Amino acid sequence: MQIKNRIKELRQVKASELLPNPKNWRTHPVEQSNALRGVLSEIGYADALIAYETDNGLMLIDGHLRAETTPDMEVPVLVTDLSSEEADKLLATLDPLAAMANSDTQALLALVESLDIQNESIGSMLDSLKNNGQSPNFIEELAVDETNMLNSNFEVLVVCIDENQQRELLERFMKEGLQCRSLIS
């Protein structure tokens, strides 16, 4: 298999000059926006937005929330040579591919516990990640439960489009008497 490098250049672009993709299907809750502001204020930009060139300018593929959060700042943008059809395919697949990754709950717990977080929004995000709306020891329980569950139960993973759909499905399944829990990827 031959894999092409589709990145033409890394360019610094004023975020407000980037065109938001009208086909962007991701929405961003307030908690995510606040956590991103916290990460940007504590760390700064350590990742690039992704865009492709159109007759009207650079169209975003990934990084809409970062661009909205820092409109007056020059931000790093990976400029690709993708066609609009290829850009649509990347837009549709980036986040779902990332969501397919499994989590090592022990490694996550160790990483989160090792951090010195100053920003309240980042702390809240990591606390909800650790607790996931469950008991304070959720991650430790998950690590123990997963071993037992894999030996005796059948599991189904449902990928939701947003947190509201996840909450609705979880409530419905629990009302139906199913043993279930929510996961964040």
N, C-alpha and C positions, 0 to 999 in steps of 0.2 A: 504494500500500500504506500503510495506516495502522498505525503501531506504537504500542502502549500502553506506558506506563511503569507497571510492576507493583510498583515499590518504594514502600511506604507511608511508611517512615521509616528513619532511621539511629538505632539504639538501642544504648546501652551495657548489656550484660548479663553477669552473672557466668557464665563459660564452663561451669561445672559445672551450671548451671540449664538449659542447652540440651539438648534431647532428641536423642540420636544417632539418625539415621535407620536403621531396621532394614533398609531396602532398599539402604543404601550398599554399593556393589560394589567400592570401592577399598580396597586394603590398603596398608600403609605399612611398608617394610623399615626396619631399624634405621638404615641409612645416611641415609635420608630424614629420619627423626625427629631424628637428630643434626644434620643440616644445617639443619633448620628451627629447632632450638634455637639454633644458631649465628646464623642470620639474625635471629631475634627478639632475641637478646642484643646483637648489633651494631647493629641498625637499629630493632627494635621492630615494633609493628603498623603497617603502611602499607597494609593491605587489609582489607576487611570480610568476615566470614562471611556466608552467605546462609541465611535461614530463612523458614518460613511458620508462621502461627498455627494451632494445633490446640486442642481442648478441654483438652488436658493441658499446654499450654505451647508454646514455640517449638521446632519440629522443624527440625533442620539439613538443608540441601540441599547446602551446600558449606562446608568448613572443619572437618571432623571432627578432623583431626590437630592443627590449631591449638587447637581447644577442648580436646582431650585433653592437649596440652602445657602449657597455662596454665589449669588448672581453677579456680584461686582468683582469677583476674584478671577484671576487667570488660573485655570485648572488644567491638569494634565489630561490629554485626550489621545487615545490610540486611534489614529485615522486609518481606516481600512480601505481596501479597493473593492469592497463588496458591492454587488448590484442591489437594487432595492428588494428583489426577491430573496437574495441570500441574506440580506439584513433582516428581513421579516422572519426567516427561518431561525436565525441566531436569536432574535428577540423572543421567539416562541420557545426556544430550547434552553437558554442559559440558566434561568432559575429552576426549571424542572429537573435539569441535569444535576444541579447542586443539591436539590431536595432529595435525590435518590441516594445520596451518601448516608451511610450508617454512622451512628454516634458511638464512640467509646466513652461511656458515661463516667467511668473511673478517671480517665484522662481529662475529661471536661471538668469534673469536680476538682481534681488536683490543680488544673490550670486556673480556674476561677478563684480557688482558695489562695493561690499564690499571688494574685494581683493586688496592687495597692490602688484602689479606685478613688479618685477625688471627686469626680462629677456625679451628682445625685442621679441623673437620668441613666448614666451607664450602670451605676450600682443597682438601680431598680430593674433594668433590663437583665442584668446578670442574676439578680435574685429571682426574678420570674423564670429565668432559664434554669437555675438550680432547682427551684421549687416547682416550677411548671404548674402552678395552681394546685399543687398537691401538698402533702405533708412536708415539713422542713427537711426531712431525710429522704425525699423523693428519689434523688439520684442513687443513693446507697441502696434503697429498696428496689429500684429498677434493676440495678446490677445483679442483685440476688434473685429477684423474681424472673428475670429473663431466662436464666438457666433452667429454673423449674418449669416455666411456661413452655419453653421450647420442647421439653420432654413430654408434656402431658396435654397441651392445648393446640388448637389450630388457630392461626392468627391471620388477620387481614389488615393490610395497610391501606388507608384511604388518604389520598392527597387532596387537600382542600384548597380552594382558590384564595381564601383569606381566613383571618382569625374568627370572624363571625360565623362563617360556614362550619368551621371546625367546632366551635362552641355549640351550635345548633345540632350538629350530628352527634356530638358527644352526649348532649342532654337527651336526645331522642333514643340513642342506643341504650343509655342507662335506664330510661323509663321502660324500655322493652326488656329489661332484666339482663342485659349483656354486661359482662365485665370488660371495661375498657378504660383507657387513659389517653390523654392528649400528649403528643410529642412535638417538639419544635426542632426543625432541621436547619 
